[in-house]
Amino acid sequence: MVSYTAAISSFVAANKLTTAANAIVLQYTAPIFVFLFSRFVMNEKISRLNGCALLLGMFGVGIISLGSAGRPEMAGVLLALLSGLLFAVYIVNLQKTRDVNPVYLTWINNLACALLLLAFVKAELALTSTQLWIVAVMGAIQLGLPYFLFSKGLESVPLQEASLIALIEPVLNPIWVTLVVGEIPSTATIAGGGLILVGLGVRYIAPLFSRSSTAVQFIE
């Protein structure tokens, strides 16, 4: 609950102090920390394919970050990086609680987050009924549903792989913006997103060729 609240809070705060693009991209340094935690805290080995996918993915994240417009404030950058670290802690905690019902886990995390932050914002709460509905829908669908699906996925997907698959978000984000708002992504975003996809392709397509080759040799 604490790691979830801290990750969400630092990410929202980073959005206020730097560009949204930087906040989103820098949060996705989380797989680096996940791999470090899984290797040195949980004593899990890092496979060559996972390591290669992580390296390519982080290069892609770096390219997208360098291509972000404007000069972000250092405080915003540091908070965005902190949100990446805290998101990694949250992912590791999810792995340890994967036997807990994902619906219950999502509800209790969001409820605790709301209660913990209420003390800091209650004096400034001034929402119209329309704004309240928008916040409620965003909380349930845009925030609650993805975390529920992620928790559910961790029941069968290894920790390192789950953190790599999450790198799809900074790739899909500019696509949705293009489709909904009409904003064309920069060359850096396209190049970085392509590199992330190449990394994921290496991770999941390369083993298929290896299996096909083994099957052919077995037949021969």
PyMOL CGO cylinders between C-alpha atoms (Angstrom):
from pymol import cmd
from pymol.cgo import CYLINDER

trace = [
    CYLINDER, 0.00, 0.00, 0.00, 2.77, 2.42, 0.94, 0.3, 1, 1, 1, 1, 1, 1,
    CYLINDER, 2.77, 2.42, 0.94, 4.86, 1.65, -2.17, 0.3, 1, 1, 1, 1, 1, 1,
    CYLINDER, 4.86, 1.65, -2.17, 1.76, 2.03, -4.39, 0.3, 1, 1, 1, 1, 1, 1,
    CYLINDER, 1.76, 2.03, -4.39, 0.82, 5.37, -2.83, 0.3, 1, 1, 1, 1, 1, 1,
    CYLINDER, 0.82, 5.37, -2.83, 4.40, 6.65, -3.01, 0.3, 1, 1, 1, 1, 1, 1,
    CYLINDER, 4.40, 6.65, -3.01, 4.78, 5.59, -6.67, 0.3, 1, 1, 1, 1, 1, 1,
    CYLINDER, 4.78, 5.59, -6.67, 1.51, 7.23, -7.74, 0.3, 1, 1, 1, 1, 1, 1,
    CYLINDER, 1.51, 7.23, -7.74, 2.17, 10.39, -5.71, 0.3, 1, 1, 1, 1, 1, 1,
    CYLINDER, 2.17, 10.39, -5.71, 5.70, 10.93, -7.02, 0.3, 1, 1, 1, 1, 1, 1,
    CYLINDER, 5.70, 10.93, -7.02, 4.53, 10.35, -10.59, 0.3, 1, 1, 1, 1, 1, 1,
    CYLINDER, 4.53, 10.35, -10.59, 1.70, 12.90, -10.29, 0.3, 1, 1, 1, 1, 1, 1,
    CYLINDER, 1.70, 12.90, -10.29, 4.05, 15.40, -8.64, 0.3, 1, 1, 1, 1, 1, 1,
    CYLINDER, 4.05, 15.40, -8.64, 6.61, 14.88, -11.43, 0.3, 1, 1, 1, 1, 1, 1,
    CYLINDER, 6.61, 14.88, -11.43, 3.92, 15.72, -13.99, 0.3, 1, 1, 1, 1, 1, 1,
    CYLINDER, 3.92, 15.72, -13.99, 3.48, 19.08, -12.26, 0.3, 1, 1, 1, 1, 1, 1,
    CYLINDER, 3.48, 19.08, -12.26, 7.20, 19.91, -12.30, 0.3, 1, 1, 1, 1, 1, 1,
    CYLINDER, 7.20, 19.91, -12.30, 8.33, 18.58, -15.68, 0.3, 1, 1, 1, 1, 1, 1,
    CYLINDER, 8.33, 18.58, -15.68, 6.77, 17.64, -19.00, 0.3, 1, 1, 1, 1, 1, 1,
    CYLINDER, 6.77, 17.64, -19.00, 4.29, 14.76, -19.08, 0.3, 1, 1, 1, 1, 1, 1,
    CYLINDER, 4.29, 14.76, -19.08, 6.47, 13.04, -21.69, 0.3, 1, 1, 1, 1, 1, 1,
    CYLINDER, 6.47, 13.04, -21.69, 9.49, 13.13, -19.39, 0.3, 1, 1, 1, 1, 1, 1,
    CYLINDER, 9.49, 13.13, -19.39, 7.47, 11.94, -16.40, 0.3, 1, 1, 1, 1, 1, 1,
    CYLINDER, 7.47, 11.94, -16.40, 6.05, 8.97, -18.31, 0.3, 1, 1, 1, 1, 1, 1,
    CYLINDER, 6.05, 8.97, -18.31, 9.34, 7.97, -19.92, 0.3, 1, 1, 1, 1, 1, 1,
    CYLINDER, 9.34, 7.97, -19.92, 11.47, 8.34, -16.80, 0.3, 1, 1, 1, 1, 1, 1,
    CYLINDER, 11.47, 8.34, -16.80, 8.99, 6.29, -14.78, 0.3, 1, 1, 1, 1, 1, 1,
    CYLINDER, 8.99, 6.29, -14.78, 9.79, 3.45, -17.16, 0.3, 1, 1, 1, 1, 1, 1,
    CYLINDER, 9.79, 3.45, -17.16, 13.30, 3.15, -15.83, 0.3, 1, 1, 1, 1, 1, 1,
    CYLINDER, 13.30, 3.15, -15.83, 11.45, 0.82, -13.42, 0.3, 1, 1, 1, 1, 1, 1,
    CYLINDER, 11.45, 0.82, -13.42, 12.56, -2.40, -15.23, 0.3, 1, 1, 1, 1, 1, 1,
    CYLINDER, 12.56, -2.40, -15.23, 16.19, -1.55, -14.39, 0.3, 1, 1, 1, 1, 1, 1,
    CYLINDER, 16.19, -1.55, -14.39, 15.34, -1.53, -10.69, 0.3, 1, 1, 1, 1, 1, 1,
    CYLINDER, 15.34, -1.53, -10.69, 13.14, -4.62, -11.03, 0.3, 1, 1, 1, 1, 1, 1,
    CYLINDER, 13.14, -4.62, -11.03, 16.04, -6.55, -12.57, 0.3, 1, 1, 1, 1, 1, 1,
    CYLINDER, 16.04, -6.55, -12.57, 18.41, -5.33, -9.84, 0.3, 1, 1, 1, 1, 1, 1,
    CYLINDER, 18.41, -5.33, -9.84, 15.94, -6.30, -7.09, 0.3, 1, 1, 1, 1, 1, 1,
    CYLINDER, 15.94, -6.30, -7.09, 15.22, -9.69, -8.62, 0.3, 1, 1, 1, 1, 1, 1,
    CYLINDER, 15.22, -9.69, -8.62, 18.95, -10.45, -9.03, 0.3, 1, 1, 1, 1, 1, 1,
    CYLINDER, 18.95, -10.45, -9.03, 20.40, -9.15, -5.77, 0.3, 1, 1, 1, 1, 1, 1,
    CYLINDER, 20.40, -9.15, -5.77, 17.42, -9.31, -3.39, 0.3, 1, 1, 1, 1, 1, 1,
    CYLINDER, 17.42, -9.31, -3.39, 15.46, -12.30, -4.70, 0.3, 1, 1, 1, 1, 1, 1,
    CYLINDER, 15.46, -12.30, -4.70, 18.50, -14.09, -6.15, 0.3, 1, 1, 1, 1, 1, 1,
    CYLINDER, 18.50, -14.09, -6.15, 16.87, -14.65, -9.55, 0.3, 1, 1, 1, 1, 1, 1,
    CYLINDER, 16.87, -14.65, -9.55, 19.12, -15.06, -12.57, 0.3, 1, 1, 1, 1, 1, 1,
    CYLINDER, 19.12, -15.06, -12.57, 18.87, -12.65, -15.50, 0.3, 1, 1, 1, 1, 1, 1,
    CYLINDER, 18.87, -12.65, -15.50, 18.73, -14.57, -18.76, 0.3, 1, 1, 1, 1, 1, 1,
    CYLINDER, 18.73, -14.57, -18.76, 20.65, -13.36, -21.80, 0.3, 1, 1, 1, 1, 1, 1,
    CYLINDER, 20.65, -13.36, -21.80, 17.43, -12.64, -23.69, 0.3, 1, 1, 1, 1, 1, 1,
    CYLINDER, 17.43, -12.64, -23.69, 15.92, -10.69, -20.78, 0.3, 1, 1, 1, 1, 1, 1,
    CYLINDER, 15.92, -10.69, -20.78, 19.14, -8.70, -20.39, 0.3, 1, 1, 1, 1, 1, 1,
    CYLINDER, 19.14, -8.70, -20.39, 19.25, -7.91, -24.10, 0.3, 1, 1, 1, 1, 1, 1,
    CYLINDER, 19.25, -7.91, -24.10, 15.60, -6.82, -24.14, 0.3, 1, 1, 1, 1, 1, 1,
    CYLINDER, 15.60, -6.82, -24.14, 16.19, -4.61, -21.09, 0.3, 1, 1, 1, 1, 1, 1,
    CYLINDER, 16.19, -4.61, -21.09, 19.26, -2.98, -22.67, 0.3, 1, 1, 1, 1, 1, 1,
    CYLINDER, 19.26, -2.98, -22.67, 17.47, -2.21, -25.94, 0.3, 1, 1, 1, 1, 1, 1,
    CYLINDER, 17.47, -2.21, -25.94, 14.39, -1.04, -24.07, 0.3, 1, 1, 1, 1, 1, 1,
    CYLINDER, 14.39, -1.04, -24.07, 16.36, 1.35, -21.90, 0.3, 1, 1, 1, 1, 1, 1,
    CYLINDER, 16.36, 1.35, -21.90, 18.15, 2.76, -24.97, 0.3, 1, 1, 1, 1, 1, 1,
    CYLINDER, 18.15, 2.76, -24.97, 14.71, 3.35, -26.45, 0.3, 1, 1, 1, 1, 1, 1,
    CYLINDER, 14.71, 3.35, -26.45, 13.50, 5.06, -23.28, 0.3, 1, 1, 1, 1, 1, 1,
    CYLINDER, 13.50, 5.06, -23.28, 16.64, 7.22, -23.34, 0.3, 1, 1, 1, 1, 1, 1,
    CYLINDER, 16.64, 7.22, -23.34, 16.06, 8.28, -26.95, 0.3, 1, 1, 1, 1, 1, 1,
    CYLINDER, 16.06, 8.28, -26.95, 12.44, 9.23, -26.22, 0.3, 1, 1, 1, 1, 1, 1,
    CYLINDER, 12.44, 9.23, -26.22, 13.56, 11.18, -23.15, 0.3, 1, 1, 1, 1, 1, 1,
    CYLINDER, 13.56, 11.18, -23.15, 16.26, 13.10, -25.05, 0.3, 1, 1, 1, 1, 1, 1,
    CYLINDER, 16.26, 13.10, -25.05, 13.73, 14.01, -27.70, 0.3, 1, 1, 1, 1, 1, 1,
    CYLINDER, 13.73, 14.01, -27.70, 11.24, 15.49, -25.21, 0.3, 1, 1, 1, 1, 1, 1,
    CYLINDER, 11.24, 15.49, -25.21, 10.55, 19.13, -25.77, 0.3, 1, 1, 1, 1, 1, 1,
    CYLINDER, 10.55, 19.13, -25.77, 11.75, 21.80, -23.35, 0.3, 1, 1, 1, 1, 1, 1,
    CYLINDER, 11.75, 21.80, -23.35, 14.21, 21.84, -20.46, 0.3, 1, 1, 1, 1, 1, 1,
    CYLINDER, 14.21, 21.84, -20.46, 12.61, 20.09, -17.51, 0.3, 1, 1, 1, 1, 1, 1,
    CYLINDER, 12.61, 20.09, -17.51, 13.19, 21.21, -13.96, 0.3, 1, 1, 1, 1, 1, 1,
    CYLINDER, 13.19, 21.21, -13.96, 15.64, 19.00, -12.07, 0.3, 1, 1, 1, 1, 1, 1,
    CYLINDER, 15.64, 19.00, -12.07, 13.14, 18.43, -9.25, 0.3, 1, 1, 1, 1, 1, 1,
    CYLINDER, 13.14, 18.43, -9.25, 10.62, 17.01, -11.73, 0.3, 1, 1, 1, 1, 1, 1,
    CYLINDER, 10.62, 17.01, -11.73, 13.24, 14.74, -13.31, 0.3, 1, 1, 1, 1, 1, 1,
    CYLINDER, 13.24, 14.74, -13.31, 14.34, 13.41, -9.91, 0.3, 1, 1, 1, 1, 1, 1,
    CYLINDER, 14.34, 13.41, -9.91, 10.73, 12.78, -8.86, 0.3, 1, 1, 1, 1, 1, 1,
    CYLINDER, 10.73, 12.78, -8.86, 10.04, 10.94, -12.12, 0.3, 1, 1, 1, 1, 1, 1,
    CYLINDER, 10.04, 10.94, -12.12, 13.10, 8.75, -11.56, 0.3, 1, 1, 1, 1, 1, 1,
    CYLINDER, 13.10, 8.75, -11.56, 11.97, 8.18, -7.97, 0.3, 1, 1, 1, 1, 1, 1,
    CYLINDER, 11.97, 8.18, -7.97, 8.56, 7.10, -9.27, 0.3, 1, 1, 1, 1, 1, 1,
    CYLINDER, 8.56, 7.10, -9.27, 10.36, 4.54, -11.46, 0.3, 1, 1, 1, 1, 1, 1,
    CYLINDER, 10.36, 4.54, -11.46, 12.18, 3.16, -8.41, 0.3, 1, 1, 1, 1, 1, 1,
    CYLINDER, 12.18, 3.16, -8.41, 8.99, 3.07, -6.33, 0.3, 1, 1, 1, 1, 1, 1,
    CYLINDER, 8.99, 3.07, -6.33, 7.04, 1.46, -9.19, 0.3, 1, 1, 1, 1, 1, 1,
    CYLINDER, 7.04, 1.46, -9.19, 9.70, -1.26, -9.24, 0.3, 1, 1, 1, 1, 1, 1,
    CYLINDER, 9.70, -1.26, -9.24, 9.28, -1.77, -5.49, 0.3, 1, 1, 1, 1, 1, 1,
    CYLINDER, 9.28, -1.77, -5.49, 5.52, -2.05, -6.04, 0.3, 1, 1, 1, 1, 1, 1,
    CYLINDER, 5.52, -2.05, -6.04, 6.01, -4.66, -8.80, 0.3, 1, 1, 1, 1, 1, 1,
    CYLINDER, 6.01, -4.66, -8.80, 8.28, -6.71, -6.53, 0.3, 1, 1, 1, 1, 1, 1,
    CYLINDER, 8.28, -6.71, -6.53, 5.70, -6.49, -3.73, 0.3, 1, 1, 1, 1, 1, 1,
    CYLINDER, 5.70, -6.49, -3.73, 3.00, -7.66, -6.15, 0.3, 1, 1, 1, 1, 1, 1,
    CYLINDER, 3.00, -7.66, -6.15, 5.10, -10.73, -6.93, 0.3, 1, 1, 1, 1, 1, 1,
    CYLINDER, 5.10, -10.73, -6.93, 5.22, -11.54, -3.21, 0.3, 1, 1, 1, 1, 1, 1,
    CYLINDER, 5.22, -11.54, -3.21, 1.42, -11.12, -2.85, 0.3, 1, 1, 1, 1, 1, 1,
    CYLINDER, 1.42, -11.12, -2.85, 0.36, -12.88, -6.06, 0.3, 1, 1, 1, 1, 1, 1,
    CYLINDER, 0.36, -12.88, -6.06, -1.70, -15.37, -4.03, 0.3, 1, 1, 1, 1, 1, 1,
    CYLINDER, -1.70, -15.37, -4.03, -3.95, -12.50, -2.91, 0.3, 1, 1, 1, 1, 1, 1,
    CYLINDER, -3.95, -12.50, -2.91, -7.08, -11.88, -4.99, 0.3, 1, 1, 1, 1, 1, 1,
    CYLINDER, -7.08, -11.88, -4.99, -6.18, -9.16, -7.57, 0.3, 1, 1, 1, 1, 1, 1,
    CYLINDER, -6.18, -9.16, -7.57, -9.58, -7.46, -7.19, 0.3, 1, 1, 1, 1, 1, 1,
    CYLINDER, -9.58, -7.46, -7.19, -9.12, -7.15, -3.42, 0.3, 1, 1, 1, 1, 1, 1,
    CYLINDER, -9.12, -7.15, -3.42, -5.51, -6.05, -3.86, 0.3, 1, 1, 1, 1, 1, 1,
    CYLINDER, -5.51, -6.05, -3.86, -6.45, -3.30, -6.34, 0.3, 1, 1, 1, 1, 1, 1,
    CYLINDER, -6.45, -3.30, -6.34, -9.30, -2.02, -4.19, 0.3, 1, 1, 1, 1, 1, 1,
    CYLINDER, -9.30, -2.02, -4.19, -7.31, -1.99, -0.95, 0.3, 1, 1, 1, 1, 1, 1,
    CYLINDER, -7.31, -1.99, -0.95, -4.31, -0.28, -2.60, 0.3, 1, 1, 1, 1, 1, 1,
    CYLINDER, -4.31, -0.28, -2.60, -6.42, 2.48, -4.11, 0.3, 1, 1, 1, 1, 1, 1,
    CYLINDER, -6.42, 2.48, -4.11, -8.47, 2.93, -0.95, 0.3, 1, 1, 1, 1, 1, 1,
    CYLINDER, -8.47, 2.93, -0.95, -5.32, 3.19, 1.17, 0.3, 1, 1, 1, 1, 1, 1,
    CYLINDER, -5.32, 3.19, 1.17, -3.82, 5.62, -1.37, 0.3, 1, 1, 1, 1, 1, 1,
    CYLINDER, -3.82, 5.62, -1.37, -6.92, 7.86, -1.17, 0.3, 1, 1, 1, 1, 1, 1,
    CYLINDER, -6.92, 7.86, -1.17, -7.00, 7.83, 2.64, 0.3, 1, 1, 1, 1, 1, 1,
    CYLINDER, -7.00, 7.83, 2.64, -3.27, 8.45, 3.02, 0.3, 1, 1, 1, 1, 1, 1,
    CYLINDER, -3.27, 8.45, 3.02, -3.34, 11.42, 0.66, 0.3, 1, 1, 1, 1, 1, 1,
    CYLINDER, -3.34, 11.42, 0.66, -6.64, 12.88, 1.85, 0.3, 1, 1, 1, 1, 1, 1,
    CYLINDER, -6.64, 12.88, 1.85, -5.00, 14.60, 4.81, 0.3, 1, 1, 1, 1, 1, 1,
    CYLINDER, -5.00, 14.60, 4.81, -2.73, 16.54, 2.43, 0.3, 1, 1, 1, 1, 1, 1,
    CYLINDER, -2.73, 16.54, 2.43, -5.41, 17.71, -0.02, 0.3, 1, 1, 1, 1, 1, 1,
    CYLINDER, -5.41, 17.71, -0.02, -8.70, 17.93, 1.90, 0.3, 1, 1, 1, 1, 1, 1,
    CYLINDER, -8.70, 17.93, 1.90, -8.31, 21.71, 2.36, 0.3, 1, 1, 1, 1, 1, 1,
    CYLINDER, -8.31, 21.71, 2.36, -8.06, 22.17, -1.41, 0.3, 1, 1, 1, 1, 1, 1,
    CYLINDER, -8.06, 22.17, -1.41, -10.80, 19.78, -2.52, 0.3, 1, 1, 1, 1, 1, 1,
    CYLINDER, -10.80, 19.78, -2.52, -13.23, 21.76, -4.66, 0.3, 1, 1, 1, 1, 1, 1,
    CYLINDER, -13.23, 21.76, -4.66, -14.64, 19.60, -7.43, 0.3, 1, 1, 1, 1, 1, 1,
    CYLINDER, -14.64, 19.60, -7.43, -17.81, 20.15, -9.42, 0.3, 1, 1, 1, 1, 1, 1,
    CYLINDER, -17.81, 20.15, -9.42, -20.12, 17.16, -9.89, 0.3, 1, 1, 1, 1, 1, 1,
    CYLINDER, -20.12, 17.16, -9.89, -18.83, 16.75, -13.46, 0.3, 1, 1, 1, 1, 1, 1,
    CYLINDER, -18.83, 16.75, -13.46, -15.21, 16.83, -12.34, 0.3, 1, 1, 1, 1, 1, 1,
    CYLINDER, -15.21, 16.83, -12.34, -15.99, 14.34, -9.58, 0.3, 1, 1, 1, 1, 1, 1,
    CYLINDER, -15.99, 14.34, -9.58, -17.45, 11.90, -12.13, 0.3, 1, 1, 1, 1, 1, 1,
    CYLINDER, -17.45, 11.90, -12.13, -14.40, 12.34, -14.37, 0.3, 1, 1, 1, 1, 1, 1,
    CYLINDER, -14.40, 12.34, -14.37, -12.05, 11.63, -11.45, 0.3, 1, 1, 1, 1, 1, 1,
    CYLINDER, -12.05, 11.63, -11.45, -14.12, 8.60, -10.44, 0.3, 1, 1, 1, 1, 1, 1,
    CYLINDER, -14.12, 8.60, -10.44, -14.08, 7.15, -13.97, 0.3, 1, 1, 1, 1, 1, 1,
    CYLINDER, -14.08, 7.15, -13.97, -10.34, 7.79, -14.32, 0.3, 1, 1, 1, 1, 1, 1,
    CYLINDER, -10.34, 7.79, -14.32, -9.68, 6.17, -10.95, 0.3, 1, 1, 1, 1, 1, 1,
    CYLINDER, -9.68, 6.17, -10.95, -11.72, 3.07, -11.74, 0.3, 1, 1, 1, 1, 1, 1,
    CYLINDER, -11.72, 3.07, -11.74, -10.92, 2.55, -15.43, 0.3, 1, 1, 1, 1, 1, 1,
    CYLINDER, -10.92, 2.55, -15.43, -7.72, 4.39, -16.27, 0.3, 1, 1, 1, 1, 1, 1,
    CYLINDER, -7.72, 4.39, -16.27, -5.90, 3.55, -13.03, 0.3, 1, 1, 1, 1, 1, 1,
    CYLINDER, -5.90, 3.55, -13.03, -7.69, 0.71, -11.26, 0.3, 1, 1, 1, 1, 1, 1,
    CYLINDER, -7.69, 0.71, -11.26, -8.28, -1.60, -14.23, 0.3, 1, 1, 1, 1, 1, 1,
    CYLINDER, -8.28, -1.60, -14.23, -4.65, -1.58, -15.51, 0.3, 1, 1, 1, 1, 1, 1,
    CYLINDER, -4.65, -1.58, -15.51, -3.27, -2.32, -12.04, 0.3, 1, 1, 1, 1, 1, 1,
    CYLINDER, -3.27, -2.32, -12.04, -5.80, -5.13, -11.63, 0.3, 1, 1, 1, 1, 1, 1,
    CYLINDER, -5.80, -5.13, -11.63, -4.76, -6.65, -14.98, 0.3, 1, 1, 1, 1, 1, 1,
    CYLINDER, -4.76, -6.65, -14.98, -1.08, -6.27, -14.09, 0.3, 1, 1, 1, 1, 1, 1,
    CYLINDER, -1.08, -6.27, -14.09, -1.65, -7.99, -10.72, 0.3, 1, 1, 1, 1, 1, 1,
    CYLINDER, -1.65, -7.99, -10.72, -3.57, -10.76, -12.47, 0.3, 1, 1, 1, 1, 1, 1,
    CYLINDER, -3.57, -10.76, -12.47, -0.82, -11.19, -15.06, 0.3, 1, 1, 1, 1, 1, 1,
    CYLINDER, -0.82, -11.19, -15.06, 1.84, -11.62, -12.39, 0.3, 1, 1, 1, 1, 1, 1,
    CYLINDER, 1.84, -11.62, -12.39, 0.09, -14.82, -11.29, 0.3, 1, 1, 1, 1, 1, 1,
    CYLINDER, 0.09, -14.82, -11.29, 1.56, -16.55, -14.34, 0.3, 1, 1, 1, 1, 1, 1,
    CYLINDER, 1.56, -16.55, -14.34, 4.19, -14.18, -15.81, 0.3, 1, 1, 1, 1, 1, 1,
    CYLINDER, 4.19, -14.18, -15.81, 7.68, -13.98, -14.24, 0.3, 1, 1, 1, 1, 1, 1,
    CYLINDER, 7.68, -13.98, -14.24, 8.67, -10.71, -12.56, 0.3, 1, 1, 1, 1, 1, 1,
    CYLINDER, 8.67, -10.71, -12.56, 11.35, -9.68, -15.07, 0.3, 1, 1, 1, 1, 1, 1,
    CYLINDER, 11.35, -9.68, -15.07, 9.15, -10.39, -18.08, 0.3, 1, 1, 1, 1, 1, 1,
    CYLINDER, 9.15, -10.39, -18.08, 6.24, -8.43, -16.60, 0.3, 1, 1, 1, 1, 1, 1,
    CYLINDER, 6.24, -8.43, -16.60, 8.43, -5.35, -16.19, 0.3, 1, 1, 1, 1, 1, 1,
    CYLINDER, 8.43, -5.35, -16.19, 9.61, -5.66, -19.80, 0.3, 1, 1, 1, 1, 1, 1,
    CYLINDER, 9.61, -5.66, -19.80, 6.09, -6.04, -21.19, 0.3, 1, 1, 1, 1, 1, 1,
    CYLINDER, 6.09, -6.04, -21.19, 5.09, -2.85, -19.32, 0.3, 1, 1, 1, 1, 1, 1,
    CYLINDER, 5.09, -2.85, -19.32, 7.50, -0.98, -21.62, 0.3, 1, 1, 1, 1, 1, 1,
    CYLINDER, 7.50, -0.98, -21.62, 4.75, -1.17, -24.24, 0.3, 1, 1, 1, 1, 1, 1,
    CYLINDER, 4.75, -1.17, -24.24, 3.06, 1.81, -22.52, 0.3, 1, 1, 1, 1, 1, 1,
    CYLINDER, 3.06, 1.81, -22.52, 5.53, 4.54, -23.59, 0.3, 1, 1, 1, 1, 1, 1,
    CYLINDER, 5.53, 4.54, -23.59, 5.25, 3.10, -27.12, 0.3, 1, 1, 1, 1, 1, 1,
    CYLINDER, 5.25, 3.10, -27.12, 1.44, 3.08, -27.19, 0.3, 1, 1, 1, 1, 1, 1,
    CYLINDER, 1.44, 3.08, -27.19, 1.08, 6.45, -25.44, 0.3, 1, 1, 1, 1, 1, 1,
    CYLINDER, 1.08, 6.45, -25.44, 2.05, 8.60, -28.48, 0.3, 1, 1, 1, 1, 1, 1,
    CYLINDER, 2.05, 8.60, -28.48, -0.05, 6.36, -30.74, 0.3, 1, 1, 1, 1, 1, 1,
    CYLINDER, -0.05, 6.36, -30.74, -3.19, 7.05, -28.68, 0.3, 1, 1, 1, 1, 1, 1,
    CYLINDER, -3.19, 7.05, -28.68, -2.32, 10.76, -28.61, 0.3, 1, 1, 1, 1, 1, 1,
    CYLINDER, -2.32, 10.76, -28.61, -2.00, 10.73, -32.41, 0.3, 1, 1, 1, 1, 1, 1,
    CYLINDER, -2.00, 10.73, -32.41, -5.32, 8.94, -32.89, 0.3, 1, 1, 1, 1, 1, 1,
    CYLINDER, -5.32, 8.94, -32.89, -7.30, 11.00, -30.37, 0.3, 1, 1, 1, 1, 1, 1,
    CYLINDER, -7.30, 11.00, -30.37, -5.64, 14.43, -30.44, 0.3, 1, 1, 1, 1, 1, 1,
    CYLINDER, -5.64, 14.43, -30.44, -3.93, 14.36, -33.84, 0.3, 1, 1, 1, 1, 1, 1,
    CYLINDER, -3.93, 14.36, -33.84, -0.49, 15.15, -32.41, 0.3, 1, 1, 1, 1, 1, 1,
    CYLINDER, -0.49, 15.15, -32.41, 2.25, 13.58, -34.53, 0.3, 1, 1, 1, 1, 1, 1,
    CYLINDER, 2.25, 13.58, -34.53, 5.04, 11.94, -32.45, 0.3, 1, 1, 1, 1, 1, 1,
    CYLINDER, 5.04, 11.94, -32.45, 8.59, 13.22, -32.86, 0.3, 1, 1, 1, 1, 1, 1,
    CYLINDER, 8.59, 13.22, -32.86, 11.31, 11.34, -34.70, 0.3, 1, 1, 1, 1, 1, 1,
    CYLINDER, 11.31, 11.34, -34.70, 12.93, 10.55, -31.34, 0.3, 1, 1, 1, 1, 1, 1,
    CYLINDER, 12.93, 10.55, -31.34, 9.68, 9.04, -30.04, 0.3, 1, 1, 1, 1, 1, 1,
    CYLINDER, 9.68, 9.04, -30.04, 9.29, 6.88, -33.14, 0.3, 1, 1, 1, 1, 1, 1,
    CYLINDER, 9.29, 6.88, -33.14, 12.94, 5.77, -33.02, 0.3, 1, 1, 1, 1, 1, 1,
    CYLINDER, 12.94, 5.77, -33.02, 12.88, 5.07, -29.28, 0.3, 1, 1, 1, 1, 1, 1,
    CYLINDER, 12.88, 5.07, -29.28, 9.55, 3.24, -29.49, 0.3, 1, 1, 1, 1, 1, 1,
    CYLINDER, 9.55, 3.24, -29.49, 10.89, 1.15, -32.36, 0.3, 1, 1, 1, 1, 1, 1,
    CYLINDER, 10.89, 1.15, -32.36, 13.93, 0.19, -30.31, 0.3, 1, 1, 1, 1, 1, 1,
    CYLINDER, 13.93, 0.19, -30.31, 11.72, -0.90, -27.40, 0.3, 1, 1, 1, 1, 1, 1,
    CYLINDER, 11.72, -0.90, -27.40, 9.69, -3.07, -29.78, 0.3, 1, 1, 1, 1, 1, 1,
    CYLINDER, 9.69, -3.07, -29.78, 12.90, -4.56, -31.21, 0.3, 1, 1, 1, 1, 1, 1,
    CYLINDER, 12.90, -4.56, -31.21, 14.00, -5.45, -27.68, 0.3, 1, 1, 1, 1, 1, 1,
    CYLINDER, 14.00, -5.45, -27.68, 10.68, -7.14, -26.94, 0.3, 1, 1, 1, 1, 1, 1,
    CYLINDER, 10.68, -7.14, -26.94, 10.82, -8.86, -30.33, 0.3, 1, 1, 1, 1, 1, 1,
    CYLINDER, 10.82, -8.86, -30.33, 14.26, -10.26, -29.53, 0.3, 1, 1, 1, 1, 1, 1,
    CYLINDER, 14.26, -10.26, -29.53, 12.94, -11.54, -26.21, 0.3, 1, 1, 1, 1, 1, 1,
    CYLINDER, 12.94, -11.54, -26.21, 9.86, -13.32, -27.54, 0.3, 1, 1, 1, 1, 1, 1,
    CYLINDER, 9.86, -13.32, -27.54, 10.56, -14.11, -31.21, 0.3, 1, 1, 1, 1, 1, 1,
    CYLINDER, 10.56, -14.11, -31.21, 14.14, -15.39, -30.96, 0.3, 1, 1, 1, 1, 1, 1,
    CYLINDER, 14.14, -15.39, -30.96, 13.13, -18.43, -28.82, 0.3, 1, 1, 1, 1, 1, 1,
    CYLINDER, 13.13, -18.43, -28.82, 10.57, -19.41, -31.48, 0.3, 1, 1, 1, 1, 1, 1,
    CYLINDER, 10.57, -19.41, -31.48, 13.32, -19.67, -34.11, 0.3, 1, 1, 1, 1, 1, 1,
    CYLINDER, 13.32, -19.67, -34.11, 15.44, -21.65, -31.66, 0.3, 1, 1, 1, 1, 1, 1,
    CYLINDER, 15.44, -21.65, -31.66, 12.59, -24.10, -31.06, 0.3, 1, 1, 1, 1, 1, 1,
    CYLINDER, 12.59, -24.10, -31.06, 11.92, -24.41, -34.80, 0.3, 1, 1, 1, 1, 1, 1,
    CYLINDER, 11.92, -24.41, -34.80, 15.59, -25.15, -35.43, 0.3, 1, 1, 1, 1, 1, 1,
    CYLINDER, 15.59, -25.15, -35.43, 15.60, -27.78, -32.68, 0.3, 1, 1, 1, 1, 1, 1,
    CYLINDER, 15.60, -27.78, -32.68, 12.44, -29.38, -34.09, 0.3, 1, 1, 1, 1, 1, 1,
    CYLINDER, 12.44, -29.38, -34.09, 13.99, -29.55, -37.60, 0.3, 1, 1, 1, 1, 1, 1,
    CYLINDER, 13.99, -29.55, -37.60, 17.14, -31.17, -36.22, 0.3, 1, 1, 1, 1, 1, 1,
    CYLINDER, 17.14, -31.17, -36.22, 15.03, -33.68, -34.30, 0.3, 1, 1, 1, 1, 1, 1,
    CYLINDER, 15.03, -33.68, -34.30, 13.09, -34.61, -37.46, 0.3, 1, 1, 1, 1, 1, 1,
    CYLINDER, 13.09, -34.61, -37.46, 16.29, -34.99, -39.45, 0.3, 1, 1, 1, 1, 1, 1,
]
cmd.load_cgo(trace, "trace")
